[in-house]
Amino acid sequence: MRAMERGIVSAGRSKETGENYYPELELVRLTIPRRVYTQAHMDLTAEAVEEVYYNRDRDTQGR
């Protein structure tokens, strides 16, 4: 299973000014290989995504 950021990094920069484009959303794409993982793996992944969502406003420095 892999995760990929689909926000500011993927949006790129202006060719004229070099400034970053700032999309309205910061997204994450999860890729899951077919026929490899069990339902227990999917349940654990869903729980992890839910935990990240509920803690989205926490300070990244652990304060």
C-alpha distances in whole Angstrom, upper triangle without the diagonal:
4,7,10,14,16,19,22,21,20,23,25,29,32,34,37,37,33,32,29,28,27,25,26,22,20,16,13,10,7,6,5,7,10,12,10,9,12,14,14,10,10,13,12,9,12,15,13,13,16,17,16,18,21,21,21,25,25,26,23,26,26,30
4,7,10,13,16,19,17,16,20,21,25,29,30,34,33,30,29,25,25,24,22,23,20,17,14,10,8,6,5,7,9,13,15,13,13,16,17,17,13,13,16,14,11,14,16,13,13,16,17,15,17,21,20,20,23,23,24,21,24,25,28
4,7,10,13,15,14,13,17,19,22,26,28,31,30,27,26,22,21,20,19,20,16,13,10,6,5,5,6,9,12,15,18,16,16,18,19,19,15,14,16,15,11,13,15,12,11,15,15,13,15,18,18,16,20,20,21,19,22,22,25
4,6,9,12,10,10,13,15,19,22,24,27,26,23,22,19,18,17,16,17,14,11,8,5,5,7,8,12,14,18,21,19,19,22,22,22,19,17,20,18,15,16,18,15,13,17,18,15,16,19,19,17,20,21,21,19,22,23,26
4,6,8,7,7,10,13,16,19,22,25,24,21,19,15,15,14,12,14,11,7,6,5,6,9,12,15,18,21,24,23,22,25,25,25,21,20,22,20,17,17,19,16,14,17,17,14,15,18,18,15,18,19,19,17,20,22,24
4,7,7,5,8,11,14,17,20,23,22,19,18,14,12,11,9,11,9,6,5,6,7,10,13,16,19,22,25,25,24,26,26,27,23,22,23,22,19,19,21,19,16,18,20,16,16,20,19,16,19,21,21,19,23,24,27
4,6,5,6,9,12,15,18,20,19,17,15,11,9,8,6,8,6,4,6,8,10,14,16,20,23,25,29,28,27,30,29,29,26,24,26,25,21,21,23,20,17,19,20,17,16,19,19,15,17,19,19,18,21,23,25
4,5,5,7,9,12,15,17,16,13,11,7,7,6,6,9,9,7,9,11,14,17,19,23,26,29,32,31,30,33,32,33,29,28,29,28,24,24,26,23,20,22,23,19,19,22,21,17,18,20,19,18,21,23,25
4,6,6,9,13,15,18,16,13,12,8,9,9,10,13,12,9,11,11,13,16,18,22,24,27,31,29,29,32,32,32,29,27,29,27,24,25,26,23,21,23,24,20,20,23,22,19,20,22,21,19,21,24,26
4,6,9,12,15,18,17,14,13,10,9,10,9,13,11,10,10,11,12,15,16,20,22,25,29,28,28,31,31,31,28,26,28,27,24,24,26,24,21,24,24,21,21,24,24,20,22,24,24,21,24,27,29
4,7,10,12,15,14,12,11,8,6,7,7,11,11,10,11,13,14,18,20,23,26,28,32,31,31,34,34,34,31,29,31,30,26,27,28,26,23,25,26,23,22,26,25,21,23,25,24,23,26,28,30
4,7,9,12,12,9,9,6,6,9,10,14,14,13,14,16,17,21,22,26,28,31,34,33,33,36,37,37,34,32,34,33,29,30,31,29,26,28,29,25,25,28,27,24,25,27,26,24,27,29,31
4,6,9,8,5,5,4,5,9,11,15,16,16,18,19,21,24,26,29,31,34,38,37,37,40,40,40,37,36,37,36,32,33,34,32,29,31,32,28,28,31,29,26,27,28,27,25,28,31,32
4,5,6,5,5,6,7,11,13,16,18,18,20,22,24,27,29,33,35,37,41,40,40,43,43,44,40,39,40,39,36,36,38,35,32,34,35,31,31,34,32,29,29,31,30,29,31,34,35
4,6,6,8,10,11,14,16,20,22,22,23,25,26,29,30,34,36,39,42,42,42,45,45,46,43,41,43,42,38,39,40,38,35,37,38,34,34,37,36,32,33,34,33,31,34,37,38
4,6,8,11,12,16,18,21,23,24,26,28,29,33,34,38,39,42,46,45,46,48,49,49,46,44,46,45,41,41,43,40,37,40,40,36,36,39,37,34,34,36,34,33,35,38,39
4,5,9,11,14,17,20,22,22,25,27,29,32,34,37,39,42,46,45,45,48,48,48,45,43,45,44,40,40,42,39,36,38,38,34,34,37,35,32,31,33,31,30,32,35,36
4,7,9,12,15,19,20,20,22,24,26,29,31,34,36,39,43,42,42,45,45,45,42,40,42,41,37,38,39,36,33,36,36,32,32,34,33,29,29,31,29,28,29,33,34
4,7,9,13,16,18,17,20,22,24,28,30,33,36,39,42,41,41,44,44,44,40,39,40,39,35,35,37,34,31,33,33,29,29,31,30,26,26,28,26,25,27,30,31
4,6,9,13,14,14,16,18,21,24,26,30,32,35,39,38,37,40,40,40,37,35,36,35,31,32,33,30,27,29,29,26,25,28,27,23,23,25,23,22,24,27,29
4,6,10,11,12,14,17,19,23,25,29,31,34,37,37,36,39,38,39,36,34,35,34,30,30,32,29,26,28,29,25,24,27,26,22,23,25,24,23,26,28,29
4,7,8,9,12,15,18,21,24,28,30,33,37,36,35,37,36,37,34,32,33,32,28,28,29,27,24,25,26,22,21,24,23,19,19,22,21,20,23,26,27
4,5,7,10,13,15,19,22,25,28,30,34,34,33,35,34,34,31,29,30,30,26,25,27,25,21,23,24,21,19,22,22,18,19,21,22,21,24,26,27
4,7,10,13,16,19,22,26,29,31,34,34,33,34,33,34,31,29,29,29,25,24,26,24,20,21,22,19,17,20,20,16,17,20,21,21,24,26,26
4,6,10,12,16,19,22,25,28,31,30,29,31,29,30,27,25,25,25,22,20,22,20,17,18,19,16,14,17,17,13,15,18,19,19,22,24,25
4,7,10,14,17,20,23,26,29,28,27,29,28,28,25,23,24,23,19,19,20,18,15,16,17,14,12,16,15,12,14,16,17,16,19,21,23
4,7,10,13,16,20,22,25,25,23,25,24,25,22,19,21,20,16,16,18,16,12,14,16,13,12,15,16,12,15,17,19,17,21,22,24
4,7,10,13,16,19,22,21,20,22,21,22,19,17,18,17,13,14,15,13,10,13,14,11,11,15,15,13,16,18,19,17,21,22,24
4,7,10,13,16,19,18,17,20,19,20,17,15,17,17,13,13,16,14,11,14,16,14,14,18,18,16,20,21,22,20,24,25,27
4,6,10,13,16,15,14,16,16,17,13,12,14,14,10,11,14,12,10,13,15,13,14,18,18,17,21,22,23,21,25,25,28
4,7,9,13,12,12,15,15,17,13,12,15,15,11,13,16,15,13,17,18,17,18,21,22,21,25,25,27,24,28,28,31
4,6,9,8,8,11,12,14,10,9,13,13,10,12,15,14,14,17,19,18,19,22,23,23,26,27,29,26,29,29,33
4,7,6,8,11,13,15,12,11,15,15,13,15,18,18,17,20,22,22,23,26,27,26,30,31,32,30,33,33,36
4,6,7,10,12,14,12,12,15,16,15,16,20,20,19,22,24,24,25,28,29,29,32,33,35,33,36,35,39
4,6,8,11,13,12,12,15,16,15,17,20,21,21,23,25,26,27,29,31,31,35,35,37,35,37,37,40
4,7,10,12,9,11,14,14,14,16,19,19,19,22,23,24,25,28,29,29,33,33,35,32,35,34,38
4,7,8,6,7,10,11,10,13,15,15,16,19,20,21,23,25,26,27,30,30,32,30,33,32,35
4,5,5,7,9,10,11,13,14,16,17,19,20,22,23,25,26,27,31,31,33,31,34,33,36
4,5,5,6,9,10,10,12,14,15,16,18,20,21,22,24,26,29,29,32,31,33,32,35
4,5,5,6,9,10,11,12,14,15,17,19,20,21,23,24,28,28,30,29,31,29,32
4,5,5,6,9,10,11,12,14,15,17,18,20,21,22,26,26,28,26,29,27,31
4,5,5,6,9,10,11,12,14,15,16,18,20,21,25,25,27,26,29,28,31
4,5,5,6,9,10,11,12,14,15,16,18,20,23,24,26,25,28,26,29
4,5,5,6,9,10,11,12,14,15,17,18,22,21,24,23,25,23,26
4,5,5,6,9,10,11,12,14,15,16,20,20,22,21,24,23,26
4,5,5,6,9,10,11,12,14,15,19,19,22,21,24,23,26
4,6,5,6,9,10,11,12,14,17,18,20,20,22,21,23
4,5,5,6,9,10,11,12,16,15,18,17,19,18,21
4,5,5,6,9,10,10,14,15,17,16,20,19,21
4,5,5,6,9,10,13,14,17,17,20,19,21
4,5,5,6,8,12,11,14,14,17,15,17
4,6,5,6,9,10,12,12,15,14,16
4,5,5,9,10,13,13,17,16,18
4,6,8,9,13,14,17,15,16
4,6,6,9,10,13,11,12
4,6,8,9,13,12,13
4,6,9,12,11,11
4,6,9,7,8
4,5,6,6
4,5,8
4,6
4
